[in-house]
Amino acid sequence: MRILVLEDDENRQEWFLKRFWQETVDIATSASNAIEMLKRSKYAVIFLDHDLEYQHYGSDSRDDSNTGYAVASWLAENARLQPFAQVIVHSVNPSGAPRMVSALSRTHFRAQHVPFVRLRETRIGLTA
């Protein structure tokens, strides 16, 4: 199974790599990097964070082109490229995460919001 993780925090990246050590895990640290990976490969599961730069943390301002929202929007517009992907928004951003799920829910994606702090404790049923 191939998994894409959009995450800028190195500790969280390491957690994903350890958690899914038997799978192929691609790590993207920016929205543009994630979109390039989505153009090149098919993923069974896509984990998306919202805040990808230090100035995003705790900010209410929208920086849609440099956050995970850009990836969610791109996925919604290009759904045919990832037809079977399960999308999990693991962001803890209280306004950004619901916007991302909403953008994805307008298409066929099975998107859900599981904040990272709960992701560690939740048994996610990943399907290939």
C-alpha positions as CSV (number, residue, x, y, z in Angstrom):
1,M,0.0,0.0,0.0
2,R,1.3,3.5,-0.8
3,I,0.6,6.3,1.6
4,L,1.1,10.1,1.2
5,V,1.7,12.2,4.3
6,L,1.6,16.0,4.1
7,E,3.4,17.0,7.3
8,D,6.1,19.6,8.1
9,D,6.8,18.5,11.7
10,E,9.8,16.0,11.8
11,N,8.5,14.3,14.9
12,R,5.2,13.6,13.3
13,Q,6.9,12.5,10.1
14,E,8.9,10.0,12.1
15,W,5.7,8.7,13.8
16,F,4.0,8.1,10.4
17,L,7.1,6.2,9.1
18,K,7.2,4.0,12.2
19,R,3.5,3.5,12.3
20,F,3.4,2.4,8.7
21,W,6.8,0.8,8.4
22,Q,5.5,-2.1,6.3
23,E,4.0,0.3,3.7
24,T,5.5,2.7,1.2
25,V,5.2,6.1,2.8
26,D,5.9,9.3,0.8
27,I,6.4,12.4,2.9
28,A,5.6,15.9,1.5
29,T,6.5,19.0,3.5
30,S,4.8,21.6,1.3
31,A,1.6,21.8,-0.6
32,S,3.4,22.1,-4.0
33,N,5.5,19.0,-3.2
34,A,2.4,17.0,-2.2
35,I,0.6,18.0,-5.4
36,E,3.6,16.9,-7.5
37,M,3.6,13.5,-5.7
38,L,-0.2,13.2,-6.3
39,K,0.4,13.8,-10.0
40,R,3.0,11.0,-10.2
41,S,1.7,8.2,-8.0
42,K,-1.5,6.6,-6.9
43,Y,-2.2,6.4,-3.2
44,A,-4.4,4.2,-1.1
45,V,-4.3,6.7,1.8
46,I,-3.6,10.4,2.0
47,F,-2.9,12.1,5.3
48,L,-3.2,15.9,5.2
49,D,-2.0,18.5,7.7
50,H,-3.2,22.1,7.3
51,D,-0.5,24.3,8.9
52,L,2.8,23.8,7.0
53,E,4.8,26.8,8.0
54,Y,5.6,28.3,11.4
55,Q,3.6,31.4,10.8
56,H,0.4,29.3,10.2
57,Y,0.4,27.8,13.7
58,G,-2.4,29.4,15.7
59,S,-3.2,31.9,13.0
60,D,-6.7,32.6,11.9
61,S,-5.6,34.1,8.6
62,R,-6.0,32.1,5.4
63,D,-2.9,31.3,3.4
64,D,-4.7,28.8,1.2
65,S,-1.9,28.4,-1.4
66,N,0.7,27.3,1.2
67,T,-1.4,25.1,3.5
68,G,-3.0,21.7,3.3
69,Y,-6.1,23.4,2.0
70,A,-4.3,23.9,-1.3
71,V,-3.8,20.1,-1.6
72,A,-7.4,19.4,-0.5
73,S,-8.7,21.8,-3.2
74,W,-6.4,20.4,-5.8
75,L,-7.6,16.8,-5.0
76,A,-11.2,17.9,-5.2
77,E,-10.6,19.4,-8.7
78,N,-8.5,16.4,-9.9
79,A,-10.3,13.6,-8.2
80,R,-9.9,11.3,-11.2
81,L,-6.1,11.1,-10.4
82,Q,-6.7,9.5,-7.0
83,P,-9.9,7.6,-7.6
84,F,-9.7,5.2,-4.6
85,A,-7.8,7.2,-2.0
86,Q,-9.0,7.4,1.5
87,V,-8.2,10.9,2.9
88,I,-7.6,11.7,6.5
89,V,-7.1,15.3,7.6
90,H,-4.9,15.0,10.7
91,S,-4.6,18.7,11.3
92,V,-5.4,20.2,14.7
93,N,-6.2,23.6,13.1
94,P,-9.8,24.2,14.3
95,S,-10.9,26.2,11.3
96,G,-8.6,24.8,8.5
97,A,-9.4,21.1,9.0
98,P,-13.2,21.3,8.5
99,R,-12.6,23.5,5.4
100,M,-10.4,20.8,4.0
101,V,-12.9,18.0,4.7
102,S,-15.7,20.1,3.2
103,A,-13.7,20.7,0.0
104,L,-13.0,17.0,-0.4
105,S,-16.6,15.9,0.5
106,R,-17.9,17.7,-2.5
107,T,-16.3,14.9,-4.6
108,H,-16.2,11.2,-4.1
109,F,-13.5,11.2,-1.4
110,R,-14.0,9.4,1.8
111,A,-12.5,12.3,3.8
112,Q,-12.5,12.4,7.6
113,H,-11.0,14.6,10.2
114,V,-8.9,12.8,12.9
115,P,-6.7,15.3,14.7
116,F,-3.1,14.0,15.1
117,V,-3.5,13.8,18.9
118,R,-6.4,11.4,18.4
119,L,-4.7,9.6,15.5
120,R,-2.1,8.2,17.8
121,E,-4.9,6.6,19.9
122,T,-7.3,5.7,17.2
123,R,-7.1,2.5,15.2
124,I,-7.7,3.7,11.7
125,G,-9.1,1.1,9.3
126,L,-6.9,1.6,6.3
127,T,-8.0,0.0,3.1
128,A,-5.9,-0.6,0.0
